[in-house]
């Protein structure tokens, strides 16, 4: 390269410039390989590539990718460390703070999660997802009354926010207040009558009200929608037992054993998917 520059009148490339160019090319190769491995969920290789790239050049985009890889690998403290770097660089970026919220949710750090949600709401008071996650944190801290108020407020602002209605109704049913859960359940049944989570909510509502036949009918609908729903078979086992069908309950519980996730990583993956969109029911 230096020869051609000299031949055509340019200055020859210095050793320092050549080193910088070589490092730039190496950085790009490591970044490309890391992204490719991340998309294929080959987390070990992706991590090695990104960490090697950071030794060449401290780059926020690489820290972003690395946080995602650590989340995929269920290395939540490491993911949080990368996110903290991003937050320091862009303290008012609510998307970055929300990722911290999600990681803290996986870690069951509900106190930290609530603080992060409140930080988002200070920057953007109408952020519906932050309100939903704040309610989840409040429930994790056993502050049920606060959670229900948070959900009530966000539903007033965003009447079509199905996830908030789902969480509110489910919480009221767990609190043995089924009558208060009926409005949100009816709205959800109208909006998404074939959604598995909505049908399970209806099962639990009718069960809590003592309408066992109706609850069983909706439970069978859940199984029609998803024949691999462990929650539905657990619910049906409980219903069958309450109705005197001990053998049917036993069969359902035996089937559930074949559906149980083999490790915590599958549970984490499902939890991440659950929180990955603002309103998946609509």
C-alpha positions, -999 to 999 in steps of 0.1 A, spaced: 0 0 0 29 24 9 45 17 -25 14 27 -45 9 58 -24 45 68 -31 42 60 -68 11 82 -72 23 111 -51 7 102 -18 25 99 16 35 63 26 14 48 54 32 51 87 35 21 111 11 37 135 -15 43 108 -11 7 95 -16 -6 131 -47 15 135 -61 2 102 -53 -34 111 -70 -30 144 -101 -14 127 -104 -44 104 -99 -68 132 -126 -50 153 -151 -52 124 -144 -89 119 -149 -96 156 -181 -75 157 -195 -93 126 -187 -127 140 -201 -118 173 -234 -106 159 -237 -137 137 -231 -160 167 -256 -140 188 -283 -144 162 -276 -181 162 -277 -182 200 -241 -194 202 -235 -173 233 -200 -185 243 -185 -176 209 -204 -143 207 -192 -133 242 -156 -140 232 -159 -120 200 -174 -90 217 -150 -90 246 -121 -92 222 -135 -63 202 -138 -42 234 -101 -47 241 -94 -30 207 -120 -3 210 -145 6 238 -177 8 218 -212 13 232 -228 -8 204 -206 -37 215 -216 -32 251 -252 -33 240 -247 -65 221 -229 -80 250 -257 -72 274 -281 -91 251 -258 -121 249 -255 -123 287 -293 -122 290 -296 -150 265 -270 -170 286 -289 -162 318 -258 -143 331 -279 -115 346 -253 -98 368 -229 -96 338 -258 -82 317 -265 -56 343 -229 -45 343 -230 -39 306 -263 -20 309 -248 2 336 -221 13 311 -248 22 286 -268 41 312 -238 62 322 -233 71 286 -270 79 280 -287 85 313 -320 96 298 -324 68 273 -355 51 286 -350 20 263 -317 13 281 -333 17 315 -361 -6 305 -336 -33 297 -322 -29 332 -358 -33 345 -361 -66 325 -328 -79 338 -337 -70 374 -371 -88 369 -352 -120 359 -331 -116 390 -362 -110 412 -346 -77 423 -380 -61 428 -367 -31 448 -342 -22 421 -367 -29 394 -393 -5 410 -366 22 413 -357 19 376 -394 20 366 -399 52 386 -368 67 369 -384 60 335 -417 75 346 -399 107 358 -385 110 323 -417 100 305 -448 99 328 -471 82 303 -448 52 295 -473 24 298 -448 -5 299 -429 11 327 -461 13 347 -469 -23 340 -434 -34 351 -437 -12 382 -469 -30 391 -450 -63 387 -423 -51 410 -449 -39 436 -464 -74 435 -430 -89 439 -426 -68 470 -461 -79 482 -475 -43 479 -507 -56 463 -527 -25 469 -501 -2 453 -499 -26 423 -536 -25 418 -536 12 419 -508 15 394 -526 -8 371 -559 10 375 -542 43 367 -525 30 335 -557 14 323 -574 48 327 -547 64 305 -545 34 281 -579 16 280 -567 -9 253 -536 -20 273 -545 -57 275 -514 -67 295 -524 -43 323 -559 -56 324 -547 -92 324 -524 -86 354 -550 -66 373 -577 -92 368 -554 -120 377 -543 -102 408 -578 -96 419 -587 -133 415 -557 -143 436 -569 -119 462 -603 -136 461 -621 -106 447 -636 -121 415 -664 -97 412 -639 -68 408 -621 -88 381 -651 -94 359 -650 -61 340 -614 -66 328 -620 -103 321 -650 -95 300 -630 -69 281 -602 -93 274 -626 -121 263 -641 -97 238 -608 -84 226 -589 -118 224 -613 -147 229 -588 -173 216 -558 -161 236 -544 -188 259 -537 -164 288 -571 -148 285 -588 -182 285 -568 -192 316 -579 -160 333 -615 -169 326 -609 -204 340 -596 -190 372 -624 -165 375 -651 -191 371 -633 -214 395 -630 -187 421 -667 -180 417 -674 -217 422 -687 -223 387 -667 -255 382 -685 -267 351 -679 -234 333 -643 -233 345 -638 -269 331 -654 -259 298 -630 -230 294 -600 -251 306 -608 -275 277 -608 -246 253 -573 -236 265 -561 -272 258 -577 -270 223 -557 -238 217 -525 -253 232 -523 -290 239 -490 -285 257 -501 -259 283 -489 -271 317 -510 -244 334 -542 -256 317 -536 -293 327 -528 -282 363 -559 -261 364 -580 -290 350 -565 -315 375 -576 -292 403 -610 -288 389 -614 -325 383 -604 -333 418 -629 -308 432 -656 -324 410 -647 -359 423 -628 -372 392 -597 -384 410 -585 -405 381 -589 -377 356 -570 -354 380 -542 -380 383 -539 -384 345 -536 -346 341 -509 -343 367 -490 -372 352 -491 -354 318 -479 -322 334 -447 -340 344 -438 -345 307 -443 -308 300 -422 -293 329 -392 -274 316 -360 -293 321 -340 -263 334 -343 -228 346 -330 -214 313 -362 -224 296 -382 -205 323 -360 -175 318 -365 -176 281 -402 -177 285 -402 -149 309 -381 -128 286 -405 -135 257 -434 -126 280 -420 -91 285 -406 -86 250 -435 -66 236 -458 -39 249 -491 -55 242 -489 -89 226 -526 -97 229 -538 -71 205 
